[in-house]
Amino acid sequence: MYLNPRIIALYDEYTHAPLSRRLFLQKLARLAGGAAAAAALLPLLENAYADQVSRDDARLETGYVEYGGMRCYVARPKNTAGKLPAVVVIHENRGLNAHIEDVARRAALTGFAAVAPDLLSPHGGTPKDEDAARGLIGKLDRGQTIANLLALVNDLGARPDAGKVGCIGFCWGGGMANQLAAHSDQLAAASPFYGEVPDALDVPRIRARLLLHYAERDPRINTGVPAYEGALKAAGVQHAIHIYPGTDHAFHNDTAGARYNKEAAELAWSRTMAFLKDALR
């Protein structure tokens, strides 16, 4: 179903500014033509969770482990011998929720040891209420969050059964994936999805290979991409950038209502899995 781009932009503002829910609903009603029309649109905008990979999939071993001082959801192929490449799955500004755990299971089925940290662990973990989670994300200390991710990568790298370590991240987590790449000497690869770019002065420190995904209609993020690309080229960082036509921020998230784009999401995911298999072998 087609939605007015102004409505999608408003929802993006609500999920990232954030607007209060009351103000968001008021603005949505004005755009939609009334409160009733706004109420009808909400199911098309808001998240509805449906796992692609069952939590009890017999092909996987899953559970919760502490790495880097954080509670982490882990998933890996069952009955595997030898070292497995590890992939850190960094959540959006909603915290470690059912969707991100499902993404970790998808990565595990591809042959990785997937580790999805709850970066809200310093605040007692991710709450069920998404508005509350977004509020807590805003209270995180960025430097400490990066330090926690570095500790996680170090912990994974020290495991006798771990191979090389890479990461993927989405939205806020995409920004954190860029930060991790700019601060970790052990990270071999990173694939941020529509993530905020790092400071240009940090780009020469990147040692990881990068695969960067962006939505065509995402001005809040895309404003920084040309300078980021220029800095990556100047620093000689191995990278590739894909911009997906006709897509909005969060296009990979199959719980993101009208912003989800199945074709682009599947293409970006297949590219990412192939990239990580090559970079982490």
C-alpha positions in Angstrom: 0.0 0.0 0.0 1.3 3.5 -0.9 1.8 5.9 1.9 2.5 9.6 1.7 6.2 10.0 2.1 5.5 12.8 4.6 3.8 10.3 6.8 6.7 7.9 6.7 9.1 10.8 7.4 6.9 11.8 10.4 7.1 8.2 11.7 10.9 8.2 11.3 11.0 11.5 13.2 8.9 10.0 16.0 11.2 6.9 16.2 14.4 8.9 16.2 13.9 12.4 17.6 11.8 11.2 19.4 8.6 13.1 19.4 6.2 12.3 22.2 3.6 9.8 21.1 0.9 12.4 21.8 2.5 15.0 19.4 3.2 12.3 16.8 -0.5 11.2 16.8 -1.6 14.9 16.5 0.7 15.5 13.5 -0.3 12.1 12.0 -4.0 13.1 12.3 -3.4 16.4 10.5 -1.5 14.6 7.6 -4.0 11.8 7.4 -7.1 14.0 7.5 -8.4 13.2 11.0 -8.0 11.0 14.0 -9.9 8.0 12.5 -7.7 8.0 9.4 -4.6 8.2 11.6 -5.8 5.2 13.7 -6.3 3.2 10.5 -2.7 4.0 9.4 -1.0 3.0 12.6 -1.0 -0.7 11.9 0.8 0.0 8.6 3.5 2.0 10.4 4.1 0.2 13.7 6.0 -2.9 14.4 4.4 -6.4 14.2 6.8 -9.2 15.2 6.9 -12.4 13.2 10.0 -14.6 13.4 11.5 -15.8 10.2 13.5 -18.4 12.1 11.7 -20.1 15.0 13.2 -19.6 18.5 13.3 -23.4 18.9 14.7 -24.2 15.4 16.3 -27.6 15.8 19.3 -26.6 13.6 20.5 -24.0 16.1 21.9 -23.7 19.6 20.6 -20.5 21.3 20.7 -18.9 24.7 21.9 -15.9 26.7 25.6 -15.4 27.7 27.5 -12.4 29.2 30.2 -10.9 27.0 31.8 -7.6 27.6 29.8 -7.1 30.7 26.5 -7.2 28.7 23.7 -9.8 28.4 23.9 -11.2 24.9 21.6 -13.4 22.9 23.7 -16.0 21.1 22.9 -18.4 18.2 25.1 -20.8 16.4 24.7 -23.9 14.2 24.2 -27.1 16.1 26.8 -29.8 16.1 29.6 -27.8 14.5 33.2 -28.6 15.1 36.2 -26.3 14.9 36.3 -22.5 14.8 33.3 -20.5 13.6 33.5 -16.9 12.5 31.6 -14.6 14.9 29.2 -11.9 13.9 28.1 -9.2 16.4 24.5 -8.1 15.6 23.9 -4.6 16.9 20.3 -3.6 17.6 18.3 -0.5 16.6 17.3 2.2 19.1 14.6 -0.2 20.4 17.1 -2.4 22.1 17.6 -6.1 22.0 14.1 -7.2 21.0 12.5 -10.2 19.3 13.3 -9.0 15.8 17.1 -8.6 16.5 17.2 -12.0 18.1 15.5 -13.4 14.9 18.2 -11.6 12.8 20.9 -13.3 14.9 19.3 -16.7 14.2 19.2 -15.9 10.5 23.0 -15.2 10.6 23.6 -18.4 12.5 21.8 -20.5 9.9 24.3 -19.1 7.4 27.1 -20.6 9.4 28.1 -17.9 11.9 28.3 -17.7 15.7 25.9 -14.8 16.1 26.1 -12.6 19.2 23.5 -9.9 19.8 24.4 -7.7 22.8 21.8 -5.8 24.8 23.5 -2.4 24.9 20.9 -1.3 27.4 22.4 -3.7 29.9 23.8 -0.8 31.9 20.2 0.4 32.4 18.9 -3.0 33.5 18.3 -4.3 30.0 15.8 -3.6 27.2 12.3 -2.9 28.4 9.3 -4.3 26.6 7.9 -0.8 25.9 9.6 0.6 22.7 9.2 4.2 23.7 10.9 3.5 27.0 13.7 1.7 25.1 14.3 4.7 22.8 14.4 7.0 25.8 17.0 4.8 27.5 19.1 4.7 24.3 19.3 8.5 24.5 20.7 8.2 28.0 23.6 5.9 27.0 27.1 7.3 27.1 28.5 6.9 23.6 32.1 6.4 24.7 31.1 3.8 27.2 28.9 2.0 24.7 31.8 1.8 22.2 34.0 0.5 25.1 31.4 -2.2 25.8 31.4 -3.2 22.2 35.2 -3.3 22.1 35.2 -5.5 25.2 32.7 -7.8 23.5 34.8 -8.2 20.4 37.9 -8.8 22.6 36.0 -11.5 24.6 34.9 -13.2 21.4 38.3 -13.1 19.9 39.8 -14.7 23.0 37.5 -17.8 22.7 39.3 -20.9 21.5 36.3 -21.8 19.2 36.0 -18.3 17.6 37.4 -17.4 14.2 37.5 -13.8 12.9 34.9 -11.3 14.2 32.7 -9.1 12.1 29.5 -7.1 12.8 26.3 -5.9 11.4 24.1 -3.1 12.7 20.8 -1.5 11.9 19.8 2.2 12.3 21.3 3.3 15.6 23.2 0.0 15.6 24.5 0.8 12.1 26.0 3.9 13.6 27.5 1.8 16.4 28.9 -0.6 13.8 30.7 2.3 12.1 32.0 3.4 15.5 33.2 -0.2 16.3 35.0 -0.4 13.0 36.7 2.9 13.7 37.9 1.9 17.2 38.6 -1.9 17.0 41.9 -3.4 15.7 40.3 -6.9 16.0 37.2 -6.4 13.9 37.7 -7.9 10.4 34.5 -6.7 8.8 31.5 -4.5 9.3 28.2 -4.1 7.5 26.1 -1.2 8.8 22.6 -0.7 7.5 21.6 3.0 7.2 23.9 3.9 10.1 25.1 7.3 11.2 28.6 8.0 9.8 31.7 8.3 12.1 33.8 11.4 12.5 36.0 11.9 9.4 39.1 12.1 11.7 38.4 8.5 12.9 38.1 7.0 9.4 41.9 6.4 8.9 41.8 4.2 11.9 39.5 1.7 10.3 41.1 -1.7 9.5 37.9 -3.7 8.9 36.4 -4.2 5.4 33.1 -2.4 5.0 29.9 -3.1 3.2 27.5 -0.1 3.7 23.8 -0.1 3.0 21.6 3.0 2.6 18.0 3.8 1.7 17.4 6.2 -1.1 14.8 8.2 0.9 16.7 8.8 4.1 18.0 12.4 4.2 18.7 12.3 7.9 21.4 9.6 7.4 22.4 10.2 3.8 23.6 13.8 4.3 26.8 12.4 5.8 27.5 9.7 3.2 29.4 11.6 0.5 32.0 12.9 3.0 32.2 9.4 4.6 32.8 7.9 1.2 35.5 10.5 0.4 37.2 9.8 3.7 37.2 6.1 3.1 38.7 6.5 -0.3 41.4 8.9 1.0 42.3 6.5 3.8 42.4 3.4 1.5 39.7 1.6 3.4 38.3 -1.4 1.5 34.6 -0.7 1.2 31.5 -0.9 -1.0 28.4 1.2 -0.8 24.9 0.2 -1.9 21.9 2.7 -2.1 18.6 0.9 -2.6 16.2 2.7 -4.9 12.7 3.5 -3.7 13.5 2.5 -0.1 13.1 4.3 3.3 15.1 4.1 6.5 14.6 0.7 8.2 13.8 -1.0 4.8 15.5 -4.2 6.1 13.3 -4.6 9.1 10.5 -6.9 8.3 8.6 -5.7 11.3 8.7 -2.0 10.3 5.4 -1.8 8.5 5.3 0.3 5.3 9.0 1.1 5.5 9.9 -2.6 5.0 11.0 -3.4 1.4 11.2 -7.2 0.9 13.1 -7.1 -2.3 15.7 -4.7 -1.1 16.0 -6.4 2.3 16.6 -9.8 0.8 19.2 -8.4 -1.6 21.0 -6.5 1.1 21.0 -9.5 3.4 22.4 -11.9 0.7 25.1 -9.3 -0.1 25.9 -9.1 3.6 26.1 -12.8 4.2 28.4 -13.3 1.1 30.6 -10.4 2.2 31.0 -11.7 5.7 31.7 -15.2 4.5 34.5 -13.9 2.4 35.9 -11.4 4.9 35.8 -13.7 7.9 37.1 -16.9 6.2 
